[in-house]
Amino acid sequence: MVWMGLLVLSPFLVSLVGCQHTQNSSAPTHPAGEQSPLGTGNLSFPWSRLRLPRYIVPLHYRILLHANLTNLSFTGSVQIQIDVQNNTNWVVLHSKGLQISKATILDQNLSHLSEKVDVLPVLHNPSHEQIGIFSPRVLSNGQKYFLYIEFGAELAEGFYGFYKSTYRTSTGETRTLALTHFEPTSARMAFPCFDEPSFKANFSVRIRRSPEYTSLSNMPVVSIYATPEKWQQTHYALEVAVKMLDFYEEYFNIRYPLPKQDLIAIPDFQSGAMENWGLTTYRETSLLFDPLTSSVTDKLWVTMVIGHELAHQWFGNLVTMEWWNDIWLNEGFARYMEYISVEATYPDLKVEEYLLHTCFAAVGHDSLNSSRPISSSAENPTQIKEMFDTVSYDKGACVLHMLRHFLTDEVFQSGIVRYLRKYSYRNARNQDLWDSLVNTCSEEDFISGKHCYSSSQAAKNYLFAGEHLDLTAMMNTWTLQKGIPVVTVTRKGSRLLLRQDRFLRTVLPSDSIWPTLQKGFLWHIPLTFKTDASSSIHRHLMTTQTDSIDIGEDVSWVKVNTDMTGYYVVHYEDGGWDVITKLLRENHTALSYKDRTHLIHNAFQLVTAGHLPINKALDLIGYLRLETNTVPLLEGLGYLEAFYRLIEKRNELEVTHNLGKYILQFFRAVIDQQTWSDSGSVSERRLRSEVLALACHLDDPPCLERARQNFKDWLQSNRTLSLPTDVAETVFAVGAQDDHGWASLLHEYNISLSAAQKAKILFALTCSRDTNKLQRLLELGLEGKVIRLQDLSSLILMVARNPQGYHLAWDFVKENWDSLLGSFCIRNIIIGTTGQFTSPEELAEVQLFFESIKEQVSQLRATQVALDNVKKNVRWVQRNLEPLKNWLNYQMQ
């Protein structure tokens, strides 16, 4: 699934209806536990745990669903073949919000177990979303039976289970759809089932519908689907999907196992996409590409999302994690395979330039004390939803990237193939991946010379650089403990002295709690470094708190973590940063663009953590006047923009003015080089979009003048003029600043058939400096008609980014907390809105609100992340505002 089932009608997620209980559990043969609200005689609910018992395993589901799109309800039946593994009178499974009208258990001949009783008692445990079905006759160990249930419900509001959606045709007619979205714990809203990952089973699905409707599931009939008016926007996605499937079949050396793969653009869809086996579902912005309105960034996004979802056909569907604690085995792999697949199939998109930013996002989250290990405990639905976060996706991908470079491409790929083959149609854990990567020779097909060991060695050994390596021990330090290390490098003659610590941006070494937060943290770090004395990359595995390497007397500079293939921050102590700054000014091309970008990122992260004065980091990016590569250029510009956006929300007019003026002066040549067109390479086009957007935000007169003229021309053409896609968002944002422009854009948003254009217009509307207009947008988002509910979370965050809207957005979240709490995006909403705050007073206000709702958010890790973020902002301002002011005054002389 990508952040952000079917009756068009319904794709059912074969691989994820079902998960695992790690302990052996005995079957309840007598009533015990919670009393059923239905009051069925003397029976009480037989099971008290959140995870289902293991004594009954589903083998096959036969599902019939009948959706009534007139009264927006559905009825259905499910016949589940079950395998009984302990004598029991009870079948316990999941059901949420379903009215159960009949339940019975049949033997292998489809006969009732008891002639006298054909309808069995059903007990409900709503708090655990479970039902229990009581059989007066004992179900015997080793036997198979059929569980038959009839049920019904309203089509759900929102985006989970079996839910309703609408779209409007070009003639203005509203049409209705019914769709499914099950991951992680919502299949139980569509039919009673064993809704945990390790209960994988086969399915037969029938849909009853009126003849005017179309029904889709994960087996034939074939095609890409969208609403008819948007069919022309599907061609690019079809081309990508065909290329990607071919690539994955070759890379994984396993053919795609189903007879078809459909892709469908859904009008109402909260995630970015969902990997239903054989029928992947997408937000329209994640699948549709309109050459007239979609930018090159939109094109890259569509390509990467398709790469992500198709990778899931192997990682997630063919092989599924045993339990949600290892969801990173699905999402981290799919996120990483985005980069591998797009680089192989669309090299012109330069996707490798974005991998750095995925890892930077992971570092940002992981350097807060509220982070979590990649593999973390998650039991209830709220905790499970929270696993779909930066750690599972971005950190997971970056740790895999580090592992691939450590093992080499060839060894990594062959290990992945071994893993997928061994666990096909099964479930896997972390350990299974490490065992596959070290060539355990458990299958005869994979005995391969030097990469194979005897069975006694296989569990722990890997041949690397002539040494035996315990890969499990190494990778456990990255997946079973939270956080990220900072490696401090000090030069002493011919030796490089190394020290590793836990990198934290919210606590200083001088703080009293520093030693406590450092205690017990140690990583096995695959260090890489380059020097001016050799063109080769040097490698060293650091497994202790302190270490040293002999690099020779003749070396004048060292760059550690080459191309940021390793997931760790590097701090150059004792004048080391001065050496780097000098190198960049005198000969920046001695380092790769990835190394230059990494240095900029590390320097400013170290400023936030209190390890480096801000003037040192600002001096470091002084070399950017010479930079021709867009990636380090945008990294440096991004930090200056972030500081500007932080400070403009405070009443610091002098600093805000001077920083804006400095940015425009420093990047004047780059700004003036930009054309208002769609010409150039992908990198050049991305630079154009970001540079011109910032220049206009900083009220740069030439930028504003050009944008206003383009907007005027667009209005005069009755909105038929095709604006250059790379600058359309900036043109709209400038145009939205007056009443007529804003109203015109809102009208165009309402009627546009291009999801890409609607996204650009919505962003522009949130750039208004009129708080009444911003409030109206938030109300429209909550209403869900003009602005769909799926876009509410991103709308809130866009309003929060506006200096006139950030308090407005936070107040809106507080006022509408009850209706927002169930959103899959609540994490992003909480962290995104509070992340705009920088004062102790605002911190106190956030703490007070979280305290007032602590019963509701006791399971939400996001509230602690949000508080950590605000504390980090407050400390950043306290430490760096004055030095930044002084540095700017010196620069402006």
N, C-alpha and C positions, 0 to 999 in steps of 0.2 A: 504494500500500500504506500502511495505517496501522500505526504501531508497536504496539507493546505488547509448471481443474480438475476426470469424477468418478464414482466409484461410490458414489453413496451408496447412487454410483461416480465420474464423472470430468470436470472442466472443463479444457480445454486452452487455455492462454494464447496465443491466436493472435498477439497483437501483440509478445510479448516472447520468443518462441522465435526467437532470432536477435539480432548487434551488429556493430561496424565496425572495420576495420583501416585507419588513416589513410594508411599508406604503400602505394604500389603494390608488389605482391609478385610475383615471377616464380614460375611453377609448377615444382615439383621434378620433373624427368623422369628422375632417376637417384637411387639410394639414397644418403642422406647423413644424418648425425646420430646419434640415440640408438638403441642396440640394443634390439630388442623382447624383452621377457621370455618371449615365446612361442617364440622361436627358430625362425622360419620361414625356413629355408634361409640364404641369404646376404643377405637383405633386412634393412635397418636403417631405423629410423623416419625419414621424409623431411622432417620439419618441426621446428624448434627453438624457435619463438616461442609465447608464450602465446595471442596472438590468431590466429585461423584465417587461412589464406591467402585472397586475394580472387579466385583464378583460377577458382573454382567457386561458383556462386550457386544456392541452392535456390529452386524456383518453386512447387512443390506437394508436400505430404505426404499420403499415404494410410496411415493408421495403423489397425491392428487390435490391440486389447488384450484379453486374457482374464485376469481376476483370479480366483484361487481363494481364497475367503475361509475355506476349511476349513484348508488348509495354509499360508495367508498368503504365497502367492507369485503371480507373474504371468508370462505369456509373451506374446509379441507379434511383430508384423512391421511394418515401415515401408517403403513404396516412395516414394522421393523423386525427383521430376523435377528434374534439375540442368541448368544452363546452363554450358557450359565456355567460358572466356574466354582460355585459353592451352593449347597442347598439353601434355599431361601423362599420366603413367601412374598418378598417385596421386589419391585422394580423401581429404582429411583433414577430420574432423568430430569432434564431442564425444560422449563416452560415459563414464559414471561408474558403476562397480559393476554393469554389465550383462554377462552371459555371452552372447557373440555365437556363435550356432550355425551361421549361414550368412550369406554375403555374396556378392552377384553384381552385375554391371552389365549392363544390357540396352540395346539401341538403341531408336530411336523406335517400332519395330514390336514391341517387347517380346521380341526375339530375343536370345539370348546373343551377346556379341561374339566369342567363340571357341567353336567347336563342341567342342573338346577339354576346355575348362576352364569348368565352370559354377559352381564354388565357388572364390572368390578368397581369397588370403592376407589376414589381418587382423592388423595390428601394433598394439600398445597402448603408449601413453605415459601411465601412471597419474598421474605428477606434474603433467602438464598436462591430465589428464582428456580425452585425445584418442585417437582410433583412426585408423589409416591403412589404406586398402584399395588393394591393388596390382592394376592391370589390365595383363596382358601385352601387350595391344593399346593403342596410344596413343589417348587421348581427344582429339578434334580441336577446335581453336579454332572457336567459332561453332556447334558442334553441341549438341544436347540429348540427354540419356541418362536412364535410370532406374536409380537405386541401390536395390537390394532387400536388406534385412537382416532376419534373424530373431534374436530375443534373448529372454532371460528373466532374472528376478532374484527375490529375496525382497522382499516388501513392506517398505519401509524402516521402521526405528525412527526416532522423532523427528518432525519436522514438514516435511520437504523431499522433493522428488521425488514418487514414487508411494508413499504411506505408509498405514499402518493406523491405525484409531482404533476406539474402542468407546463405546457409551452404554448406560445402564441404563433399562429401561422402568419404569413405575410399579408393575409387579408384581414387579420385581427381576430380570427376565431381562436378560442381557448380550447386546447385538447388536454386530455388527462392520461397519465401513465401510472402504472404501479411497478415498483422496482424493489430489488432486495439489496441490502448491504449488511453483511454478517460479521465481519471482523471488527473487534475481537470476540464479543460475547453477545451477539444479537441474532444468531440463527434461531435461538429459542423463542424469539418474538414472531417467527414465521411458522414454525411447526415444532411440536415436542421432539426433543433430540438429545443426544449425549454430546453436549456442546463444549468439548474440550479437545485440544489438538491431537492427542494420542489415540482418540477413538475414531481413527480414520475408517471409512466404510465406503461401499459402493452405493450408488443412487440410481433409481429410475424415477423420472419426474414426468408427470402429466399435467397439462394446463387445460382447464375448461374455460372457454371464452366465447364471446360473440364473434361472428365471422368478420366483422369490420376491424377487429384488432389483430395485431401481429404479436406472436409470442416467441421469445428467444430464450435459449438456455445454453449450456456449455457444450452440447453436442449438436450435430448438423440440425438445422439448415445453416449455409454459409452466407456471410458478407461482412464491411464496416458499416455501422449504422449511425445516423444522425437525423435530426428533424429534416424534412424534405427541402426546406429553404436553404439549409446549410450543407447540402450534399456536395456542392462544389468545393467546400473547404476540407473535404476528407482525403483528397488525392495524395497529398504529401504523407499523411499518416500511413496510408496503405503501402506506399513505396518504402517507408522506413520499416514497417513491420515485416515485410517480406525480406528485406536485407538483414534485419536483426535476427529473425528466426534462422536464416541460413548461417549467420555468424555463430550463434549460440550452439546450433547443432554440431558445428565443426569444433568450436572451442571446448565444449563439454564432452564431445565424442559420444553423445547420446541423442538419438533422434527425438524430436518433439513427439510425445506419445499419443496425442489426440488427433482425430481426423480433421479438425478445423480450429481456427483461432479467430474469433470475432473481436472487434474493437467497437465500443459504443460510446458516443458522447451524450452525457446525461444532463438535462437542464438544471436539476437540483441535486447537488452532490457535494458533500462537505469536504471529503478528502480530495487530494489531487487526482487519485486514481485507485483502482482496486483490482487485484490480480486473479479474479475468479478464473478457474482453470477452463480455458477454451472460450471464455467470453470476458475479456478485460473491460472494465467500465472506467470512464474518465469524466472529469469536469470538461466542459467545452473548451476552456482555455488550455487544457492539457492535451487535447487531441486535434482540434480544428486549426487549420492554418490558412489564412486568407492573404494572398500575396499583396493585396491592395491596402490592408490595414495591419497585418502582423509584422512586427519588427524582426530583426535578426536574432534578438534575444528571445522573442517568442518562439522562433523557429528552433533555437537550441533547446529551449524548455520542452517543447513537444517531443523532440528527438530523444532527450534524456529520460522523460517520463515513460515513453514507449520502451526504451531500453531497460528501464527499471522494472516495469510490469512484466515484460517478456522474460527477464532474468528470473523472476519469481516462478515462472512455469517449471523451473528446475529447483531453485532455492525457495522452498515454501510449499509448493504443490507436490512435486515429485518427492522431495525430501522435506519433511516438516519437523520443526523443533518439538521436543517432547512436552515442554511446558513453556509458558510465557516468559519465564526468567531468562530464556535464551532466544527471545525474539530477534536479537541482533543477528543470529544465524540466518534469518530471513532478510531483515531490513538492512543490516550492515553490508551483506553480500550484494543485495540488489542495488544499494547506493553505489558501491564500488564498481559493480559491473556496468553501471551507467557510463563510467569513464572509459573502461576498457572497450566496451562495445561501440560507443560513439567514435572514439579515437580510431577504431579499426574500420568503421563503415562510412563515417563522414569526417575525414581528417581536416577538411577545410573549416569545420566549425571550431577548431582549436580548443576542444573541450579540456585538454590538459591544463589550460590556464585557470580553469575553475576549481580543480581539485584542491589547490592551495587554500581556497576560500572555504571549502568544506571543512578542512582541517583547522583553519582559523576559527570557524564557528564552534568547533568542538573544544578547542583550547579555551575560548571565552567562557563556555559553560563549565568546563572541567576544572577551571582554576577558581571556582567558588566552593566554599566548604559544603554547600548544599548539593553538590553533585552526587552521583551514585556510581557503583561499579557497572560495567557493561552487562554482566550477568547478575541480576538482582532478584530478590524475592518479590513475588507478586501473586496475591491470592484472590482478592475480590475484584469485581469488574472495574472499579475506580482505579485501583492500583495497576491493573492490567492495561487500561487505557493510557496510563502515565508512562508505560514502557515505550510507547511510540514517540520518542523524543530525540533530542540532539545526540544523546549518548548512544542509543541503539543505531541510529542512522549514520551520523557524521563521524563520531568517534569509532564506531564499528568499522566504517569504511577506511578510516585512516590507519587503524591498527592492522587491517588486512593489507593495506598498501605497504606499511613498514615490513610486514611479514613476507610479502611477495619479493621485496627488494633484498631482504635478508636471505631468503632461501634460493633466490633466482627465479626468473619467470618460468623456466622449464619445470623445476621441481614443484613450484607452487601449482602450476596448471595440472600436472600429472596427479598431484595429491588431491586436487579438487575433483578431478574425474573419478578417482578411486572412491572418494567420499560419496559422490552422487550415485555411483554404481552400486556400492555396497548397501546404501540406505534407501534406494529407490522404493517408493510406495510404503515407506516406513518412517519412523521418527528417529531423531538424532539429538545428541547433546554436544556441548563443548568438547569433551574428551574424545568423542568420535572423530571430530575434525582434526585434533592434534595427532591422533593415532594414524589417520589417513595420510597426513602430511609427512609423517616420518616413515612411511612405507613399512607397514607392519607385516606385509606378506601374508595377510590372512586369506587372500584369494590367490589362486595359482596364476591367474591372468596378470598379476602385478609383481611378479618376481623380476627385479631389474638390476642385477649386478650390484654396483657399489652402493646403491641407495636402498639395499635390502639387508635386513639383519635376521639373525636367528630369533626364534620366538622368545627366548629369555631376554634378549636385548631390545626386542621390538617396542616394548611399551615406553621406553624412555630415551632411546638413543637416536641421534641424528648426526650424520657425518658432515661437519662444517669446518672448513679451514684446518683440516687435520685433527680436529678435536671432537670428542663425543659431547653432544649437547643434549640436555634434558629440555626438550621443546615444551613439554607440559608445564614444567616449573617456570620457564621463561614466560609463556603466554598467560599463565595464571596471574602473574604480576600485572598484566595489562587488562585482564577481564574480571578478576575477582576482587581487586581493590580499586577504589575510586581515585580520581585525581590524575595529575600529569606532573612529571618531574621537570625541574629546571637543573640543567647541568652548568655549573659555574666553572669557567676555564681560566686558569692563571698560567702565564708563561714564566718559567724559571730556567733560564739558559736553554739547554737542549731539551728540556722536559716540559711536557704539558701536564699541569696538575689539574685533576678533575674532582669535583664534588657534586653529588646529587642530593637534592632536597625536594620536598613537595612544593610545587608552585602554587601560591595562593595570592589572589588579588585583593582580598578583603582584610588580610591581617599582615601587619609588619613584623619583621624579626624582633623589633624592640617591644612588641606587645607581650603581655604576660602569658597569654594563651598560646603563643607561637610554639613552644616546646611540646605542648600537649597535642596540637594539630599535626606536628611532624612525626610523632612517635609511631614506630612500627611500619613506616612507609619505606619501601625499597623496591626498585624496579630492576629487571634485567634489560639493559638498554643497548640495542645494537647501534653503537656510535659509528658515524662516518665522518671523515674530514678531508679537506683539501688544503694544500699549501702552495706557495709560489715556487717551491723547489721541485715540484713534480706534478705532472698532469693527471696522474692516476688518483683514484679514490681510495683512501685508506680506511680500514675497518677494524673495529675493536669492540668486543662485548664487555660492557661494564656491569658487573654483578654485585659490587660492593659500594658502600657509602662514599669512599674516596679511592682514587686510582691515579695512575700517572702513565704517560706514554712518552717514549723517546722519539722526538721528531727531528733532531739534528740542530746544530748551531746556525746553519746557513739560512734557516727559514725566517722570513721577515713578517709573514702574516699566515694566520690559520683561520679557516672557515669551517666550523663544526656543524654537523647535520646537513650534509650535501643535498641540495635541491629539496630540502625538507622532506626526505623520504622517511625520516624517523619522527615519531610523535613525542617530541620533547622540546622545551624552550632552552635556549642557550644564552648565558650571561658571560660577557668577557670582562673580567675584573682587572683592577690595577692598570688602567690606561688602555685596556684592550679595545674598548669602543673608539677611542681616539685613533688607534691604528686602522680600524675598519673605516672610519669616516674619511681619513686621509686617502686610503686606497680607493674609495668610491669617487672622491673628487679628482684623483690623479689618473685612475685607470679602471673605471667601473666595469668595463667589459672583461676584465680578468675574472670576474665572477659571472655565473649564468644569471639569466633574468629571474629564475626561481630563487636562487641564492640572494639576489638583491631584494626581492620581495620579502623573503623570509627574514632578512636582517631588519627591514623596516618594521615588519609586524612584531618581531621579538623586542625591538627597542622600545616601542610604545607600550607593549604589554608590561615590560619591566618598569616603565614609568608608573603605570597604574599600581603595580605591586610595591612601589617604593624602593626599588633597587637601582634606579637610574634617574638622574635629574632630567626634567622635561627639556631643558635647553640642549642637552646632549642628543636627544632623539630628534629635536627640530634641526639641529646642526647637521645631523646625519642625512636628512632628506634635502639638504641644500644642494646636493649633487644633481637633483632631479631636473635642473635646468638643462643638463646634458643628456637626460634619458630619452631614448627613442622607443623603448618597448612599453606597450600600454599597461602591462600588468603591474610592475613596480610603480609606474607613474600614478595609476589609479589607487594603489595601496597607500601611497603617501598623501595623495589628494583626499582619500577617504578619511584618514585620521584628522586632517585639518577641517574637513566638512563636519565630522562627528563632534569636534570641539566647538565649532561654530554653532551647531544645532543645540548643543548642550547649553552654551552660554547665552544664546539668544532667548532662551526661555527664562532667563534671570534678568533682573533689572541692572545689567552691566553694560550700559550703552557704549562707553568708551572702548572697552575690550571687544565688544561685538563689532563695532565700526572698524576698529583697527585690524581685527583679524580678517574681516571681509575684504577690506582694502588690500591687505597683504596677499591674500589668496589670489585676487584678481591681478595684482601686479606680478606676482611670482609666476603665474600660469598664463600671463598675457599672450605670449607667443603661441602657446598651445591652443588657447581659445580662438585667437585670430586665424589659426590654420584651418579651423573647422568649416566645412561647407554644409549648407542646410539641404542635404540630399541623402540618398541611400547608396552612394558609391563607396568603393573601397573594400578592404578585407573585413572579415568578421571582427578582428581586434580593433581595427580603425573605426568601425561602425559603433562598437560598444563604447569606445573612448568618446566619440562624438555625442552619443546620447547622454552620457554622464557629465561630461564637461559643460555642455550647453545647458543642461538642466540646472547645474550648480551656478553657472554664470548668471542665468536669469533669476534664480532664487536670491542671489546677492545683488540684484538690481543693477546689473551691468548694462549701461545705456545701449550699446550696439546690439546686445543680445535681445533686450526687451523690444527694441524698435523692429528688429527682423521678425520676432515672434508675433508681435501685434499685427504686422502687415500680412503675414501668412494666415493669421486667424481671420482678419478682415476679408481676405480673398476667399477663404473657405466659407464664411458666412454669405458673402455675395454670390457664391456659386450655388446657393441653396443647399449647402453641405454636400455637394457632389464632387468637389475637388478632392483628389487623392493627395493628401499631405505626405511628405517623405516619412516613412514609418519610424525612422530612428529619432525624429524630432517631434513627432505628432504630440506626444505626451507633454512636452515642454510648451508647444504652441497652445495646446488646450489649457494648460495651467496658467499661462499668462492671460489668455482670453477669458478665463473664469473670474478675473478680478473685478469686472464690472457687472452690474445687474443683468444687462441684456445678454452678455456673453454667457453668464452662468445659467440663465434660463434656457438659452439656446442649446447649451450642452446637455442640460437635464432632459430636454425634449429629445435630443438625438440619442441619448442613452436609452430612453424609453423605447425607441423604435428600431434601434440598430440590430442587425442580425449577426454582427461580428462580435464574438466574445472577446477577441483581442482588443477591438476598438472600445468596447464597453469598459474594459479594465482600465484603459488609458483615460477615458473620460471620467470614470469614477475617481481616479486619483486626482485628476485636475479639479474636480468639484470640491474635493477635500482641501485644496490649496487656498480656498477663499479666506480672506481675512475678516469676513463678516461672521460673527459667532451665531447669529440667527440662522444663517444658511447652513452652518455646520450642525447646529441642533436639528434642523429640519432633515438633514441627511441621516442622522442617527435615528430619528423617528421613522423615516421611510425604511431604513434597514430593519428595524424591529417589526414594522408592519408586514414586510415580506412580499409586497406586491410589485412596486416599481423596482426596488432593489431586493433581490432574492435573499432569503435567510442564509443561504450558503455563503453569501458575501459579507454577512454582518461582522464577523470577526476581523476580516481584513479592513473593512470600513472603519471600525473602531480604532484600529492601529494606525490607519492613515490620518484620521482626525487627530489622534494623539501625537503624531509627528509634527503637526502644525503648532507653532508657538501660541497661536490664538485658541487652539483646541485641546491642548493636553489636559487641562483641568476639567474641561467639558467632557472629554472621553472618560476620565476617571469617575466623575460624578455619575455619568450614564451607566457605567459598570456597576457602581454601588446601588443605584436606584433600581436597576433591572437584574440584580444578582440572582434572584430565584429562577428567572427564565433562562439566564445564561449558564447557570451552573452545570446543566446536563450536557452542554455542548462539548464535542470532541476537541474543540479549539479553546476550551477554557484556559488551558495552560498558556497558550500564546497570548490570550487576552490579558490575563493577570500580569504576566511578565512584561508584555509590550507596553501596557498603559503605565504601569508603575515605573518602568525603566526610564521614563522621561524626567523623573524627579531627582533633585540634586541638593535639597536643603534639609537640615535636621527637622524642621517643622513638617515638611512633607513626609519624611520618614516616620515621624511620630503619628501622623494621620493614617498612613498605610498600616502601621502596627495596630493602631486602635481599631481600624475596620476589620482586620484579620482576627483580632481578638474577639470582636463582636459576633463573628460567624464561625468560631473555632469548631463548633460541633459539626457544621457542614463540611469543613475543609480539613478535618483531622487526617483524612487519607491523602490529601493533595500535597505532594512534594513541591508543587509550583509556588505555593505561598512562601516557602522558605527561600527558594531561588529568587523570587521577587524581592524579598527583604534583603538578601545578600547583594543583589544588584543595586538597590537604592543606597545601601551602606557604602558600596564601592564608589558610587557617584558622589556621595557626600564627601568621602575622604579624598577623592580625586580633586574636587573643587577646593577643599581646605588646603591641600598640599600644593596644587599646581596653578591656581588662578593668578596669584601674585607673580610667580616666576614667569608665567605666560605673558602677563601684562608688561613686565619689565623687558622680556625678550622682544616683544612686538615694538615697544617704544624705541629700543635700540635699533631694530631693523628699519623703522620708519624715519630715522634721522636722516 
